[in-house]
Amino acid sequence: MKVARYRAYGSPENIESAEQPDPVAGTGQLLVKVHASSVNPIDWKMAGGHFPFNLVRPGLPYLPGFDVAGEVVTAAGDFPVGARVHSRLPTVRGGASAELVAVHPRDVAPIPEGMSYADAAAIPLAGMTALQGLRDHARLPLAGADGYRVLVVGASGGVGHFGVQIARAAGAHVTGLCSGRNAELVRSLGAHEVVDYTTGASPAAGGAFDVILDCVGSQPATTFTPWLTARGVYASTAPTGATFAWQLFYALTFRRRVRAVMLGPSAADLRWLDGLAARGALRAHVDATFPLARLADAHRMSIAGRTRGKIVIAVAE
Ligand SMILES: NC(=O)c1ccc[n+]([C@@H]2O[C@H](COP(=O)([O-])OP(=O)(O)OC[C@H]3O[C@@H](n4cnc5c(N)ncnc54)[C@H](OP(=O)(O)O)[C@@H]3O)[C@@H](O)[C@H]2O)c1
C-alpha cells in the first residue's frame, strides 16, 4: 500500500511517499480502505518533538494521522464489506496516512448517509476534543444549556469550529474569539457574538462566561479565570505545565475552575457527533484538501496556524 511517512523526526521536509506491506487485520479487526484522512496539529507536533512528544516519540518511520474515513474491505463485528466507517484511530502513534488501516469495530462509527468521506475524516479527533472539553471538563449540559454563556477561543480552528456548533446546539449563548477575517465563518457556525482578537477587545465586556473552551493556548489560564462566573470553568485543549498546576490547585480546594483537556477517543462520542450532523446541527468546514502525496504541504499549512476548520487528505477515490 502507499503511505506518506516521516523518515526522520523534524519538519515536513522529512515526509516521503513510500510503499509498505498491507496491514493484516488482527483477530476481530476490520480492514478499512482509507478514502480520506485529516490533519491535526498533534501529527506534526509528534514529528517535531514538541513537548511532551519529545519524551514519547513514535518510532521511525512514522505514519502521521489519527483520523480516517473509508470503506470496510475485511468485515468484522457488525460491519460488512462495503460499510462506510470513520474513526479516530485508538493508537498513540497515528497511522492514518495510508491506503489501508486495521481497526477494531469498537473504535469505529458508521458514516451517516449523505456525509462525504472528507467531512467524515474531518470530524473525529477535533470534534471529540471539542465535545469532551465542553461536556466532560467544562460540564456544559448538552441537553439544555439555556442560560449558559460559552466563549470559544480559537473559534475558527479545527477544534474551535466544532466547539461553537456543539455549544450552540446545546442551547448556550456562544461567543467566538477569532480574527476579523474569520468572523463571518464563525457566525455562520452559530456564534451569537464574535470578538476580533486582533483588536485587543475583551470578550468579557459583554458579561462573564460559564464555560471558556480555549483552543489556542497562547495565554495563561489566569488571563481567562477573571472572566468566569462563579460556576464557570476554563478548559484548554492546548494546556501548558501551568494549566495542569492550576487544575491541581483548584482540585485541592475542591473546585473545578481550570481543566486540561486530554482526548480519550470514543466511538460513542463519534456517533453522538454524527447524530448532530445528521440533524443538520454540525458540519465540518474544510479549508483545503491535499492528496496523500502532498501530505508535507498539508502539514506546512497546519504549522502556519491559520487553518479555518480542517485540512483534509484525499487518500483514495
Ligand atoms: N489535548 C488534546 O487532546 C487535543 C486535541 C486536539 C487538539 N489539541 C490542540 O488544540 C489546539 C487547537 O487545535 P486545532 O486543530 O483547532 O488547531 P488549528 O485548526 O490549527 O487552529 C488554527 C486556528 O487558530 C486560530 N488562532 C490562532 N491564534 C489565535 C488567537 N490568538 N486567538 C484566536 N484564534 C487564534 C486561527 O485563526 P486566525 O488565523 O484568525 O488567527 C486558526 O483558525 C492545538 O494546540 C492542538 O494541538 C489538543
Ligand as a Chemical Component Dictionary entry (heavy atoms), coordinates in Angstrom:
data_LIG
# 
_chem_comp.id                   LIG 
_chem_comp.type                 NON-POLYMER 
_chem_comp.pdbx_formal_charge   0 
_chem_comp.three_letter_code    LIG 
# 
loop_
_chem_comp_atom.comp_id 
_chem_comp_atom.atom_id 
_chem_comp_atom.alt_atom_id 
_chem_comp_atom.type_symbol 
_chem_comp_atom.charge 
_chem_comp_atom.model_Cartn_x 
_chem_comp_atom.model_Cartn_y 
_chem_comp_atom.model_Cartn_z 
_chem_comp_atom.pdbx_ordinal 
LIG N1  N1  N 0  -5.450 17.944 24.250 1  
LIG C1  C1  C 0  -5.972 17.279 23.232 2  
LIG O1  O1  O 0  -6.385 16.126 23.382 3  
LIG C2  C2  C 0  -6.044 17.979 21.905 4  
LIG C3  C3  C 0  -6.860 17.509 20.886 5  
LIG C4  C4  C 0  -6.980 18.257 19.724 6  
LIG C5  C5  C 0  -6.229 19.419 19.572 7  
LIG N2  N2  N 1  -5.399 19.798 20.572 8  
LIG C6  C6  C 0  -4.643 21.065 20.478 9  
LIG O2  O2  O 0  -5.586 22.125 20.464 10 
LIG C7  C7  C 0  -5.082 23.198 19.694 11 
LIG C8  C8  C 0  -6.099 23.571 18.631 12 
LIG O3  O3  O 0  -6.173 22.524 17.658 13 
LIG P1  P1  P 0  -6.875 22.843 16.260 14 
LIG O4  O4  O 0  -6.915 21.589 15.489 15 
LIG O5  O5  O -1 -8.129 23.581 16.490 16 
LIG O6  O6  O 0  -5.780 23.850 15.627 17 
LIG P2  P2  P 0  -5.890 24.668 14.288 18 
LIG O7  O7  O 0  -7.057 24.261 13.487 19 
LIG O8  O8  O 0  -4.552 24.607 13.632 20 
LIG O9  O9  O 0  -6.103 26.189 14.802 21 
LIG C9  C9  C 0  -5.930 27.211 13.882 22 
LIG C10 C10 C 0  -6.900 28.338 14.205 23 
LIG O10 O10 O 0  -6.468 29.011 15.403 24 
LIG C11 C11 C 0  -6.811 30.397 15.250 25 
LIG N3  N3  N 0  -5.974 31.213 16.120 26 
LIG C12 C12 C 0  -4.630 31.283 16.168 27 
LIG N4  N4  N 0  -4.241 32.164 17.128 28 
LIG C13 C13 C 0  -5.370 32.647 17.697 29 
LIG C14 C14 C 0  -5.637 33.566 18.759 30 
LIG N5  N5  N 0  -4.646 34.159 19.437 31 
LIG N6  N6  N 0  -6.921 33.805 19.093 32 
LIG C15 C15 C 0  -7.942 33.209 18.442 33 
LIG N7  N7  N 0  -7.754 32.329 17.410 34 
LIG C16 C16 C 0  -6.484 32.056 17.058 35 
LIG C17 C17 C 0  -6.525 30.682 13.781 36 
LIG O11 O11 O 0  -7.311 31.761 13.358 37 
LIG P3  P3  P 0  -6.603 33.086 12.777 38 
LIG O12 O12 O 0  -5.910 32.674 11.515 39 
LIG O13 O13 O 0  -7.717 34.007 12.538 40 
LIG O14 O14 O 0  -5.640 33.535 13.843 41 
LIG C18 C18 C 0  -6.951 29.362 13.094 42 
LIG O15 O15 O 0  -8.269 29.429 12.588 43 
LIG C19 C19 C 0  -3.721 22.725 19.148 44 
LIG O16 O16 O 0  -2.704 23.170 20.014 45 
LIG C20 C20 C 0  -3.828 21.220 19.229 46 
LIG O17 O17 O 0  -2.582 20.568 19.300 47 
LIG C21 C21 C 0  -5.284 19.110 21.721 48 
# 
loop_
_chem_comp_bond.comp_id 
_chem_comp_bond.atom_id_1 
_chem_comp_bond.atom_id_2 
_chem_comp_bond.value_order 
_chem_comp_bond.pdbx_ordinal 
LIG N1  C1  SING 1  
LIG C1  O1  DOUB 2  
LIG C1  C2  SING 3  
LIG C2  C3  SING 4  
LIG C2  C21 DOUB 5  
LIG C3  C4  DOUB 6  
LIG C4  C5  SING 7  
LIG C5  N2  DOUB 8  
LIG N2  C6  SING 9  
LIG N2  C21 SING 10 
LIG C6  O2  SING 11 
LIG C6  C20 SING 12 
LIG O2  C7  SING 13 
LIG C7  C8  SING 14 
LIG C7  C19 SING 15 
LIG C8  O3  SING 16 
LIG O3  P1  SING 17 
LIG P1  O4  DOUB 18 
LIG P1  O5  SING 19 
LIG P1  O6  SING 20 
LIG O6  P2  SING 21 
LIG P2  O7  DOUB 22 
LIG P2  O8  SING 23 
LIG P2  O9  SING 24 
LIG O9  C9  SING 25 
LIG C9  C10 SING 26 
LIG C10 O10 SING 27 
LIG C10 C18 SING 28 
LIG O10 C11 SING 29 
LIG C11 N3  SING 30 
LIG C11 C17 SING 31 
LIG N3  C12 SING 32 
LIG N3  C16 SING 33 
LIG C12 N4  DOUB 34 
LIG N4  C13 SING 35 
LIG C13 C14 SING 36 
LIG C13 C16 DOUB 37 
LIG C14 N5  SING 38 
LIG C14 N6  DOUB 39 
LIG N6  C15 SING 40 
LIG C15 N7  DOUB 41 
LIG N7  C16 SING 42 
LIG C17 O11 SING 43 
LIG C17 C18 SING 44 
LIG O11 P3  SING 45 
LIG P3  O12 DOUB 46 
LIG P3  O13 SING 47 
LIG P3  O14 SING 48 
LIG C18 O15 SING 49 
LIG C19 O16 SING 50 
LIG C19 C20 SING 51 
LIG C20 O17 SING 52 
# 
